[in-house]
Amino acid sequence: MNLAESSLTLPWGTPTTDWLTAENKALIINCFVTGKWKESEDASEILKLDEAEDLDDVNSEIFGDFEDLETGEKHEAQSSEIQGEKRKRNESEKDEEADKHVLAEKKRKLKEKFDADYDTSEKTSYYDDLKMSAEKQAQLNKTVFESMPDDIRVQIEGFRPGMYVRIEFENVPAEFVNHFDPTYPLVIGALNMGEENIGYVNVKIKKHRWYNKILKTSDPLIISLGWRRFQTIPLYSKLEDDLKYRYLKYTPEHLACNAHFWGPITPQGTGFLALQVIDSNQDNIKKLGFRIAATGSVQELDKSTQIMKKLKLIGYPLKIYKKTAFIKDIVFCRTWYKVDVPEFYNPVNTLLLPPNKKNSWKGIRTIGEIKREEGIRNPANKDSLYTRQPKPFKPLVIPHKLQRALPYRDKPRHDVKLSDRKRDIERVAVIREPHEQKISSLMKMIKASYQQKQEKLKKETKERLERHRQEVADQESNKMKKLKQKKKEVFRNRSKVKIREEKRVVENKLYNLLFI
Protein backbone atom coordinates (compact mmCIF):
# COMPACT_ATOMS: atom_id res chain seq x y z
CA MET A 1 0.00 0.00 0.00
CA ASN A 2 1.19 3.47 -0.88
CA LEU A 3 0.91 5.03 2.59
CA ALA A 4 2.72 8.01 4.08
CA GLU A 5 5.68 7.34 6.38
CA SER A 6 4.31 7.65 9.91
CA SER A 7 7.72 8.24 11.49
CA LEU A 8 8.07 11.52 9.60
CA THR A 9 4.82 13.10 10.85
CA LEU A 10 3.05 13.49 14.15
CA PRO A 11 -0.33 11.89 14.69
CA TRP A 12 -2.10 15.16 14.00
CA GLY A 13 -0.12 15.68 10.79
CA THR A 14 2.59 18.10 11.98
CA PRO A 15 5.91 17.34 10.14
CA THR A 16 8.91 16.23 12.26
CA THR A 17 12.66 16.16 11.63
CA ASP A 18 13.55 14.67 8.28
CA TRP A 19 16.02 11.91 9.12
CA LEU A 20 16.69 11.17 5.44
CA THR A 21 18.82 14.28 4.93
CA ALA A 22 22.61 13.99 5.21
CA GLU A 23 22.82 16.43 8.16
CA ASN A 24 20.30 14.50 10.26
CA LYS A 25 21.86 11.16 9.33
CA ALA A 26 25.20 12.36 10.73
CA LEU A 27 23.49 12.95 14.09
CA ILE A 28 22.28 9.37 14.53
CA ILE A 29 24.88 7.42 12.54
CA ASN A 30 26.78 6.74 15.76
CA CYS A 31 23.77 4.89 17.20
CA PHE A 32 23.77 2.13 14.59
CA VAL A 33 27.06 1.20 12.90
CA THR A 34 29.89 3.46 14.10
CA GLY A 35 31.33 4.37 17.48
CA LYS A 36 33.29 2.35 20.01
CA TRP A 37 31.37 -0.64 21.37
CA LYS A 38 34.29 -1.82 23.53
CA GLU A 39 37.72 -0.48 24.37
CA SER A 40 39.24 -2.84 21.77
CA GLU A 41 36.51 -2.45 19.14
CA ASP A 42 35.77 0.47 16.80
CA ALA A 43 32.72 0.22 14.56
CA SER A 44 34.34 2.13 11.71
CA GLU A 45 37.41 -0.09 11.77
CA ILE A 46 35.23 -3.22 11.83
CA LEU A 47 33.28 -1.92 8.81
CA LYS A 48 36.52 -1.39 6.88
CA LEU A 49 37.71 -4.87 7.75
CA ASP A 50 34.36 -6.34 6.70
CA GLU A 51 34.52 -4.53 3.35
CA ALA A 52 38.06 -5.79 2.74
CA GLU A 53 37.06 -9.34 3.65
CA ASP A 54 34.02 -9.16 1.38
CA LEU A 55 36.29 -8.04 -1.46
CA ASP A 56 38.63 -10.95 -0.83
CA ASP A 57 35.66 -13.29 -0.81
CA VAL A 58 34.51 -11.99 -4.17
CA ASN A 59 37.99 -12.27 -5.68
CA SER A 60 38.40 -15.78 -4.29
CA GLU A 61 35.05 -16.84 -5.66
CA ILE A 62 35.78 -15.31 -9.08
CA PHE A 63 39.40 -16.19 -9.56
CA GLY A 64 39.84 -19.23 -7.28
CA ASP A 65 43.34 -20.57 -6.59
CA PHE A 66 46.15 -18.86 -8.50
CA GLU A 67 49.93 -18.63 -8.52
CA ASP A 68 51.94 -15.44 -8.87
CA LEU A 69 54.31 -16.15 -11.79
CA GLU A 70 56.66 -13.28 -10.88
CA THR A 71 57.17 -14.18 -7.20
CA GLY A 72 56.20 -17.84 -7.33
CA GLU A 73 53.75 -17.55 -4.40
CA LYS A 74 50.60 -19.64 -4.40
CA HIS A 75 47.28 -18.22 -3.23
CA GLU A 76 44.49 -20.54 -2.28
CA ALA A 77 40.93 -19.47 -2.35
CA GLN A 78 39.02 -19.78 0.91
CA SER A 79 35.37 -20.40 1.16
CA SER A 80 33.11 -17.87 2.78
CA GLU A 81 32.40 -20.29 5.66
CA ILE A 82 36.10 -20.69 6.49
CA GLN A 83 36.61 -16.95 6.32
CA GLY A 84 33.59 -16.39 8.54
CA GLU A 85 34.90 -18.80 11.13
CA LYS A 86 38.31 -17.16 10.95
CA ARG A 87 36.76 -13.76 11.43
CA LYS A 88 34.72 -15.00 14.40
CA ARG A 89 37.82 -16.57 15.91
CA ASN A 90 39.73 -13.30 15.60
CA GLU A 91 36.84 -11.40 17.12
CA SER A 92 36.60 -13.84 20.05
CA GLU A 93 40.36 -13.62 20.65
CA LYS A 94 40.16 -9.85 20.67
CA ASP A 95 37.21 -9.99 23.08
CA GLU A 96 39.13 -12.32 25.41
CA GLU A 97 42.17 -10.05 25.36
CA ALA A 98 39.98 -7.05 26.09
CA ASP A 99 38.25 -8.91 28.96
CA LYS A 100 41.62 -9.95 30.39
CA HIS A 101 42.86 -6.39 30.20
CA VAL A 102 39.74 -5.09 31.96
CA LEU A 103 39.97 -7.82 34.66
CA ALA A 104 43.66 -7.14 35.26
CA GLU A 105 42.95 -3.42 35.61
CA LYS A 106 40.13 -4.18 38.05
CA LYS A 107 42.38 -6.46 40.14
CA ARG A 108 45.11 -3.82 40.19
CA LYS A 109 42.68 -1.21 41.51
CA LEU A 110 41.34 -3.61 44.16
CA LYS A 111 44.88 -4.46 45.28
CA GLU A 112 45.79 -0.79 45.55
CA LYS A 113 42.66 -0.18 47.64
CA PHE A 114 43.41 -3.19 49.87
CA ASP A 115 47.02 -2.09 50.37
CA ALA A 116 45.86 1.39 51.22
CA ASP A 117 43.39 0.09 53.82
CA TYR A 118 45.15 -2.90 55.41
CA ASP A 119 48.85 -2.85 54.57
CA THR A 120 50.79 -2.52 57.85
CA SER A 121 53.63 -0.77 56.12
CA GLU A 122 51.32 2.11 55.19
CA LYS A 123 49.06 1.98 58.23
CA THR A 124 50.28 4.64 60.60
CA SER A 125 49.60 5.20 64.27
CA TYR A 126 50.03 8.24 66.45
CA TYR A 127 53.63 7.30 67.17
CA ASP A 128 54.33 6.79 63.47
CA ASP A 129 52.84 10.19 62.68
CA LEU A 130 55.05 11.81 65.29
CA LYS A 131 58.07 9.96 63.94
CA MET A 132 57.33 11.03 60.38
CA SER A 133 56.82 14.64 61.44
CA ALA A 134 60.12 14.53 63.37
CA GLU A 135 61.91 13.10 60.34
CA LYS A 136 60.41 15.77 58.10
CA GLN A 137 61.47 18.46 60.58
CA ALA A 138 64.97 16.98 60.79
CA GLN A 139 65.24 16.91 57.01
CA LEU A 140 64.01 20.50 56.83
CA ASN A 141 66.52 21.57 59.49
CA LYS A 142 69.29 19.80 57.62
CA THR A 143 68.48 21.61 54.39
CA VAL A 144 68.13 24.98 56.15
CA PHE A 145 71.13 24.78 58.54
CA GLU A 146 73.47 22.94 56.18
CA SER A 147 75.17 26.07 54.97
CA MET A 148 75.56 27.63 58.45
CA PRO A 149 78.74 27.45 60.55
CA ASP A 150 78.80 24.89 63.38
CA ASP A 151 78.94 27.43 66.21
CA ILE A 152 75.83 29.29 64.98
CA ARG A 153 74.04 26.04 64.09
CA VAL A 154 74.65 24.62 67.58
CA GLN A 155 73.17 27.72 69.18
CA ILE A 156 70.00 27.40 67.09
CA GLU A 157 69.60 23.66 66.57
CA GLY A 158 71.52 22.20 69.49
CA PHE A 159 74.11 19.43 69.57
CA ARG A 160 73.59 16.79 66.93
CA PRO A 161 74.13 13.05 67.56
CA GLY A 162 77.74 12.06 67.04
CA MET A 163 79.28 15.39 68.04
CA TYR A 164 81.95 15.62 70.74
CA VAL A 165 81.02 17.94 73.61
CA ARG A 166 82.66 19.15 76.78
CA ILE A 167 80.56 18.95 79.93
CA GLU A 168 81.33 20.86 83.12
CA PHE A 169 79.93 19.68 86.48
CA GLU A 170 79.59 21.69 89.65
CA ASN A 171 79.50 20.58 93.30
CA VAL A 172 81.26 17.28 92.54
CA PRO A 173 82.65 15.44 95.63
CA ALA A 174 86.41 15.69 96.03
CA GLU A 175 86.77 11.90 96.24
CA PHE A 176 85.51 11.58 92.66
CA VAL A 177 88.33 13.80 91.40
CA ASN A 178 91.04 12.38 93.65
CA HIS A 179 90.20 8.74 92.86
CA PHE A 180 89.32 9.26 89.20
CA ASP A 181 90.17 6.23 87.05
CA PRO A 182 90.27 6.99 83.28
CA THR A 183 90.06 3.26 82.48
CA TYR A 184 86.77 2.88 84.36
CA PRO A 185 83.82 3.65 82.00
CA LEU A 186 81.27 6.27 83.00
CA VAL A 187 77.77 6.57 81.58
CA ILE A 188 76.11 9.99 81.82
CA GLY A 189 72.32 10.13 81.93
CA ALA A 190 69.52 12.41 83.02
CA LEU A 191 66.50 12.03 85.29
CA ASN A 192 63.00 13.33 84.80
CA MET A 193 61.48 15.79 87.23
CA GLY A 194 59.40 13.09 88.95
CA GLU A 195 62.33 10.70 89.37
CA GLU A 196 64.20 12.95 91.77
CA ASN A 197 61.77 12.20 94.63
CA ILE A 198 62.01 9.38 97.19
CA GLY A 199 59.04 7.32 98.27
CA TYR A 200 57.51 3.88 98.63
CA VAL A 201 57.96 1.63 95.60
CA ASN A 202 55.87 -1.51 94.99
CA VAL A 203 57.62 -4.04 92.76
CA LYS A 204 57.01 -7.56 91.49
CA ILE A 205 60.01 -9.63 92.51
CA LYS A 206 61.10 -13.23 92.02
CA LYS A 207 64.07 -15.05 93.44
CA HIS A 208 66.55 -16.04 90.75
CA ARG A 209 66.42 -19.77 90.13
CA TRP A 210 70.23 -20.07 90.25
CA TYR A 211 70.52 -18.32 93.61
CA ASN A 212 70.91 -21.02 96.26
CA LYS A 213 69.11 -19.20 99.09
CA ILE A 214 65.68 -17.76 99.67
CA LEU A 215 65.39 -14.08 100.57
CA LYS A 216 64.25 -13.04 104.02
CA THR A 217 62.16 -10.01 104.85
CA SER A 218 64.04 -7.08 106.43
CA ASP A 219 67.37 -8.27 105.02
CA PRO A 220 69.05 -5.47 103.00
CA LEU A 221 69.32 -5.79 99.24
CA ILE A 222 71.44 -3.89 96.72
CA ILE A 223 69.11 -2.93 93.85
CA SER A 224 70.09 -1.67 90.41
CA LEU A 225 67.03 0.29 89.25
CA GLY A 226 67.18 2.68 86.32
CA TRP A 227 70.17 5.04 86.66
CA ARG A 228 70.64 4.27 90.35
CA ARG A 229 72.22 1.61 92.52
CA PHE A 230 71.24 1.69 96.16
CA GLN A 231 70.77 -0.45 99.23
CA THR A 232 67.36 -0.72 100.85
CA ILE A 233 65.31 -2.97 103.14
CA PRO A 234 62.37 -4.60 101.33
CA LEU A 235 59.30 -6.19 102.88
CA TYR A 236 57.86 -9.12 100.96
CA SER A 237 54.13 -9.67 100.68
CA LYS A 238 51.47 -11.45 98.64
CA LEU A 239 48.37 -9.85 97.16
CA GLU A 240 45.30 -11.70 98.47
CA ASP A 241 41.86 -11.96 96.89
CA ASP A 242 40.55 -9.16 99.10
CA LEU A 243 43.26 -6.81 97.66
CA LYS A 244 45.23 -6.99 100.90
CA TYR A 245 49.01 -7.39 100.94
CA ARG A 246 49.77 -10.26 103.34
CA TYR A 247 53.16 -10.13 105.03
CA LEU A 248 55.61 -12.87 104.04
CA LYS A 249 58.64 -13.82 106.06
CA TYR A 250 60.47 -15.37 103.09
CA THR A 251 60.17 -15.19 99.31
CA PRO A 252 58.52 -18.19 97.60
CA GLU A 253 60.84 -20.77 96.08
CA HIS A 254 59.57 -20.73 92.48
CA LEU A 255 56.88 -18.01 92.46
CA ALA A 256 56.86 -14.23 92.23
CA CYS A 257 55.66 -12.00 95.06
CA ASN A 258 55.39 -8.31 95.89
CA ALA A 259 58.00 -6.21 97.65
CA HIS A 260 57.77 -2.71 99.13
CA PHE A 261 60.83 -0.60 99.85
CA TRP A 262 61.84 3.02 100.36
CA GLY A 263 63.64 4.24 97.25
CA PRO A 264 63.65 6.59 94.26
CA ILE A 265 60.43 7.08 92.32
CA THR A 266 60.79 5.19 89.02
CA PRO A 267 58.27 4.86 86.15
CA GLN A 268 56.13 1.75 86.11
CA GLY A 269 57.40 -1.20 84.11
CA THR A 270 61.07 -0.43 84.78
CA GLY A 271 63.06 -3.61 85.34
CA PHE A 272 65.64 -4.13 88.07
CA LEU A 273 67.95 -6.74 89.55
CA ALA A 274 68.96 -7.29 93.17
CA LEU A 275 72.18 -8.47 94.83
CA GLN A 276 73.01 -9.45 98.36
CA VAL A 277 76.62 -8.30 98.21
CA ILE A 278 78.89 -6.71 95.59
CA ASP A 279 82.09 -7.80 97.31
CA SER A 280 84.60 -9.36 94.88
CA ASN A 281 85.97 -11.70 97.55
CA GLN A 282 86.24 -15.17 96.03
CA ASP A 283 85.22 -16.88 99.28
CA ASN A 284 81.93 -14.98 99.38
CA ILE A 285 81.31 -15.66 95.69
CA LYS A 286 81.85 -19.40 96.23
CA LYS A 287 79.42 -19.39 99.15
CA LEU A 288 76.73 -17.64 97.13
CA GLY A 289 77.28 -19.65 93.95
CA PHE A 290 75.39 -17.05 91.90
CA ARG A 291 75.44 -13.34 92.67
CA ILE A 292 72.12 -12.12 91.23
CA ALA A 293 69.60 -12.75 93.99
CA ALA A 294 66.35 -11.61 92.37
CA THR A 295 64.82 -9.80 89.39
CA GLY A 296 61.56 -7.93 88.88
CA SER A 297 59.82 -4.79 87.66
CA VAL A 298 58.13 -1.73 89.17
CA GLN A 299 54.34 -1.94 89.61
CA GLU A 300 53.01 0.99 91.63
CA LEU A 301 54.21 4.20 93.22
CA ASP A 302 52.35 5.07 96.43
CA LYS A 303 52.88 7.52 99.21
CA SER A 304 51.77 4.93 101.77
CA THR A 305 51.78 1.16 102.12
CA GLN A 306 49.23 -1.33 103.43
CA ILE A 307 51.12 -4.49 104.39
CA MET A 308 49.21 -6.53 106.94
CA LYS A 309 50.72 -9.25 109.12
CA LYS A 310 48.46 -12.05 110.28
CA LEU A 311 48.90 -12.73 114.00
CA LYS A 312 47.96 -15.83 115.97
CA LEU A 313 47.26 -14.81 119.57
CA ILE A 314 47.07 -17.33 122.43
CA GLY A 315 45.37 -16.28 125.68
CA TYR A 316 44.75 -17.96 129.03
CA PRO A 317 41.36 -17.00 130.50
CA LEU A 318 40.82 -16.93 134.22
CA LYS A 319 37.51 -18.81 134.29
CA ILE A 320 35.22 -20.28 131.63
CA TYR A 321 31.50 -20.91 132.01
CA LYS A 322 29.84 -22.43 128.93
CA LYS A 323 30.31 -19.75 126.25
CA THR A 324 31.48 -17.02 128.60
CA ALA A 325 35.13 -16.44 129.58
CA PHE A 326 36.19 -14.37 132.57
CA ILE A 327 39.45 -12.51 131.95
CA LYS A 328 41.50 -10.71 134.64
CA ASP A 329 42.54 -7.74 132.45
CA ILE A 330 41.13 -6.02 129.22
CA VAL A 331 42.47 -7.74 126.03
CA PHE A 332 42.51 -6.19 122.50
CA CYS A 333 42.89 -8.89 119.79
CA ARG A 334 44.12 -7.91 116.33
CA THR A 335 44.26 -10.68 113.79
CA TRP A 336 45.76 -8.35 111.15
CA TYR A 337 48.50 -5.93 112.10
CA LYS A 338 49.94 -3.24 109.84
CA VAL A 339 53.68 -3.51 109.18
CA ASP A 340 55.59 -0.33 108.35
CA VAL A 341 58.28 -0.31 105.68
CA PRO A 342 61.60 1.01 107.04
CA GLU A 343 62.62 4.25 105.35
CA PHE A 344 66.17 3.23 104.54
CA TYR A 345 67.90 4.35 101.32
CA ASN A 346 71.67 4.08 100.96
CA PRO A 347 73.14 4.91 97.51
CA VAL A 348 76.09 2.80 96.35
CA ASN A 349 78.98 5.29 96.03
CA THR A 350 81.63 3.01 94.52
CA LEU A 351 82.77 5.81 92.16
CA LEU A 352 84.05 7.74 95.18
CA LEU A 353 86.37 4.91 96.28
CA PRO A 354 89.93 4.25 95.10
CA PRO A 355 90.29 1.91 92.08
CA ASN A 356 91.48 -1.00 94.24
CA LYS A 357 88.44 -0.71 96.53
CA LYS A 358 85.63 -0.17 94.06
CA ASN A 359 84.44 -3.79 94.32
CA SER A 360 84.82 -3.96 98.11
CA TRP A 361 81.98 -1.58 98.99
CA LYS A 362 79.86 -2.84 101.88
CA GLY A 363 76.56 -1.56 103.16
CA ILE A 364 74.64 -2.58 106.25
CA ARG A 365 74.84 -6.24 107.22
CA THR A 366 72.03 -8.73 107.45
CA ILE A 367 70.84 -10.05 110.81
CA GLY A 368 72.41 -13.43 110.08
CA GLU A 369 75.81 -11.87 109.32
CA ILE A 370 75.69 -9.82 112.52
CA LYS A 371 74.83 -12.89 114.62
CA ARG A 372 77.56 -15.00 113.01
CA GLU A 373 80.21 -12.32 113.48
CA GLU A 374 79.16 -11.56 117.05
CA GLY A 375 78.62 -15.20 118.00
CA ILE A 376 75.00 -14.65 119.03
CA ARG A 377 72.68 -17.65 119.13
CA ASN A 378 68.94 -17.56 119.42
CA PRO A 379 67.54 -19.14 122.59
CA ALA A 380 65.99 -22.51 121.89
CA ASN A 381 62.22 -22.70 122.09
CA LYS A 382 61.15 -25.80 123.98
CA ASP A 383 57.99 -26.06 121.96
CA SER A 384 60.06 -26.19 118.77
CA LEU A 385 62.41 -28.91 119.96
CA TYR A 386 61.79 -32.38 118.62
CA THR A 387 61.81 -35.09 121.26
CA ARG A 388 61.15 -38.70 120.33
CA GLN A 389 58.94 -40.52 122.80
CA PRO A 390 59.18 -44.33 123.02
CA LYS A 391 56.16 -45.94 121.46
CA PRO A 392 54.21 -48.14 123.91
CA PHE A 393 53.44 -51.61 122.57
CA LYS A 394 50.59 -53.80 123.71
CA PRO A 395 51.57 -57.00 125.62
CA LEU A 396 51.65 -60.22 123.64
CA VAL A 397 48.49 -62.23 124.18
CA ILE A 398 48.44 -65.89 123.06
CA PRO A 399 45.02 -67.51 122.71
CA HIS A 400 44.27 -70.47 124.95
CA LYS A 401 43.75 -72.87 122.03
CA LEU A 402 47.15 -72.00 120.68
CA GLN A 403 48.68 -72.37 124.15
CA ARG A 404 47.31 -75.92 124.41
CA ALA A 405 48.80 -76.83 121.02
CA LEU A 406 52.26 -75.48 121.94
CA PRO A 407 54.89 -77.80 123.50
CA TYR A 408 55.58 -77.40 127.16
CA ARG A 409 58.87 -75.54 126.70
CA ASP A 410 57.21 -72.91 124.46
CA LYS A 411 54.18 -72.34 126.63
CA PRO A 412 54.07 -68.91 128.33
CA ARG A 413 54.96 -68.91 131.97
CA HIS A 414 52.62 -67.00 134.22
CA ASP A 415 54.87 -66.15 137.14
CA VAL A 416 52.96 -65.27 140.24
CA LYS A 417 54.19 -62.07 141.78
CA LEU A 418 55.52 -62.07 145.29
CA SER A 419 52.82 -59.71 146.41
CA ASP A 420 50.17 -62.14 145.13
CA ARG A 421 51.80 -64.99 147.05
CA LYS A 422 51.91 -62.96 150.20
CA ARG A 423 48.29 -62.00 149.70
CA ASP A 424 47.33 -65.68 149.32
CA ILE A 425 49.38 -66.59 152.38
CA GLU A 426 48.04 -63.75 154.47
CA ARG A 427 44.46 -64.42 153.38
CA VAL A 428 42.22 -65.05 156.38
CA ALA A 429 39.82 -68.01 156.28
CA VAL A 430 36.17 -66.98 156.51
CA ILE A 431 33.75 -69.24 158.36
CA ARG A 432 30.15 -68.55 157.47
CA GLU A 433 27.20 -68.66 159.74
CA PRO A 434 24.34 -71.13 159.03
CA HIS A 435 22.16 -68.28 157.77
CA GLU A 436 24.90 -67.05 155.44
CA GLN A 437 25.45 -70.61 154.20
CA LYS A 438 21.74 -70.90 153.34
CA ILE A 439 21.85 -67.60 151.49
CA SER A 440 24.95 -68.70 149.59
CA SER A 441 23.44 -72.02 148.61
CA LEU A 442 20.23 -70.28 147.52
CA MET A 443 22.20 -67.93 145.33
CA LYS A 444 24.08 -70.83 143.78
CA MET A 445 20.79 -72.57 143.06
CA ILE A 446 19.33 -69.43 141.47
CA LYS A 447 22.47 -68.96 139.39
CA ALA A 448 22.43 -72.59 138.26
CA SER A 449 18.72 -72.32 137.35
CA TYR A 450 19.36 -69.14 135.39
CA GLN A 451 22.26 -70.70 133.51
CA GLN A 452 20.14 -73.74 132.69
CA LYS A 453 17.35 -71.54 131.37
CA GLN A 454 19.82 -69.56 129.26
CA GLU A 455 21.27 -72.75 127.82
CA LYS A 456 17.77 -74.06 127.08
CA LEU A 457 16.86 -70.74 125.42
CA LYS A 458 20.01 -70.83 123.28
CA LYS A 459 19.24 -74.41 122.27
CA GLU A 460 15.64 -73.57 121.33
CA THR A 461 16.79 -70.53 119.39
CA LYS A 462 19.31 -72.61 117.51
CA GLU A 463 16.68 -75.25 116.68
CA ARG A 464 14.23 -72.55 115.56
CA LEU A 465 16.89 -71.05 113.27
CA GLU A 466 17.64 -74.45 111.84
CA ARG A 467 13.95 -75.08 111.14
CA HIS A 468 13.67 -71.68 109.48
CA ARG A 469 16.72 -72.33 107.32
CA GLN A 470 15.26 -75.72 106.36
CA GLU A 471 11.94 -74.12 105.40
CA VAL A 472 13.68 -71.52 103.31
CA ALA A 473 15.75 -74.22 101.61
CA ASP A 474 12.61 -76.26 100.89
CA GLN A 475 10.89 -73.26 99.40
CA GLU A 476 13.88 -72.54 97.21
CA SER A 477 14.02 -76.19 96.06
CA ASN A 478 10.28 -76.18 95.21
CA LYS A 479 10.74 -72.94 93.34
CA MET A 480 13.63 -74.40 91.36
CA LYS A 481 11.59 -77.55 90.57
CA LYS A 482 8.71 -75.46 89.26
CA LEU A 483 11.14 -73.35 87.24
CA LYS A 484 12.69 -76.48 85.71
CA GLN A 485 9.25 -77.81 84.88
CA LYS A 486 8.32 -74.56 83.20
CA LYS A 487 11.56 -74.59 81.23
CA LYS A 488 10.87 -78.19 80.09
CA GLU A 489 7.39 -77.25 78.90
CA VAL A 490 8.70 -74.18 77.06
CA PHE A 491 11.46 -76.09 75.31
CA ARG A 492 9.06 -78.98 74.53
CA ASN A 493 6.63 -76.54 72.86
CA ARG A 494 9.48 -74.94 70.95
CA SER A 495 10.67 -78.32 69.69
CA LYS A 496 7.13 -79.24 68.59
CA VAL A 497 6.80 -75.98 66.69
CA LYS A 498 10.18 -76.50 65.08
CA ILE A 499 9.31 -80.09 64.06
CA ARG A 500 6.00 -78.87 62.63
CA GLU A 501 7.75 -76.18 60.60
CA GLU A 502 10.36 -78.64 59.31
CA LYS A 503 7.59 -81.06 58.32
CA ARG A 504 5.78 -78.28 56.45
CA VAL A 505 8.97 -77.37 54.60
CA VAL A 506 9.52 -81.02 53.59
CA GLU A 507 5.92 -81.33 52.37
CA ASN A 508 6.32 -78.17 50.28
CA LYS A 509 9.47 -79.52 48.70
CA LEU A 510 7.80 -82.84 47.89
CA TYR A 511 4.83 -81.03 46.41
CA ASN A 512 7.10 -78.92 44.27
CA LEU A 513 8.98 -82.00 43.06
CA LEU A 514 5.87 -83.99 42.26
CA PHE A 515 3.56 -81.41 40.72
CA ILE A 516 5.88 -78.71 39.47
Summary of the structure (lengths in Angstrom):
residues: 516
radius of gyration: 59.0
end to end distance: 88.2
largest distance: 182.4
contacts: 1013
relative contact order: 0.05
helix: 46%
strand: 16%
